[in-house]
Amino acid sequence: MIAQLIGTIVEKIPPEIVLDVNGVGYEIQLPMTSFYQLPDVSQAVTLFTHFVVREDAQLLFGFVDRLERNLFRVLIKANGVGPKLACTILSGMSAKQFVSAVMHEDITALVKMPGVGKKTAERLVVELKDRLSGLDELPNLSIHKPMISGVGQGAILAPVMSPVNEAISALVALGYKPSQAESAVKKIATEDATSEKLIRDSLKSMV
């Protein structure tokens, strides 16, 4: 199990990054709540990780907060919830918001996440309520800033993509339909908006 990586960010294309760890590039997918906390390309960062091995793929998920990773691990143990859906849920709401929704049986908030129907939302409440009891009141459940140290060398420049197209691509990768993602992004797009701002505001508008 790969539990933690410390390296230099060489590429950022939400919701994924490439992290250079001693010359080895790790492709890591993050929920957007963690992605927003990352430093710029060429800077070092510490990520808590979860490694998923499937017959057709090996996937690495990263989190800037240990508690968010723990919640991800709780989520993927629920029936009908895989790593991608868990990552999508944690992109649409913070760890604290998700715990609060489950504890208060807020089905309406949960079904707004792509891939979460009413039955899945009800199952999440039933299966996770006891496991998450008390976590909604912990002040340290909010996302902490990642550890950043120094400036890396030899950063790889990602292909240039407009903020709008990058935001749409990220939302599609998180499970939203292309038409839904495009509509949400273009409604709020401005000339000076970054892709991360567009993603954040689009997710808010769809929740």
Phi, psi and omega in degrees: 000130175269109187262335183203142177227137175238118183198192182250132178287122179249348179203138178227110174228096188306137007263028183240156172224164168246124182249122179273114178242102180053042176090354178255126181268119179259125175274120187232132175260136181235148168295150185297333177299328175277321182302321180299335185272354185288149173284180180288165173303141179089357176259156182271151181209152174253127180236139170273135189232161174224126185258126181245125178248122177237171180298326186253359183194157171239118188241140180239124180248139184237153182215141178275351183233131181298322181293325177294322176296319179298320178294321176302318181292326176292318182299314185288351175274348179284146180299131176083005180243114176261178181303319182295315179294321178299319179294321179295317179300315182284354173272328183276340178209153180290166178303317181295320178295321179294314179301318180297319180297318180293314183295328180263008178053044181274080182298323182302318179292321184290322184287351178283347176282136179298134180090355179251101176273180182299318181295318179296318180297317179295323179292322178298318179297314182294315186282329189256346186303314180291322182292330184260002183305126177094339183290334182290349180255001181280121181294334184271016177280346178291159184289133177264154177291141181289158176287127181237134180213126173068185178232126183281168180245155174070035179296142179267128179279126179287155177304139182289128178221141181296151179304322180296310181294324179294320179293317179298316179300319181295317180295322177296319179296332179277354175116357178281150178291144181308316181294322179293317180296314181297317180297315182295318182290314185291336178292332185246000185294136173229164185297326185260005183285136175278163180298322181295322178293319179297319179295313181300312182290326178293316178299320177297320183291336182263357180267000000 
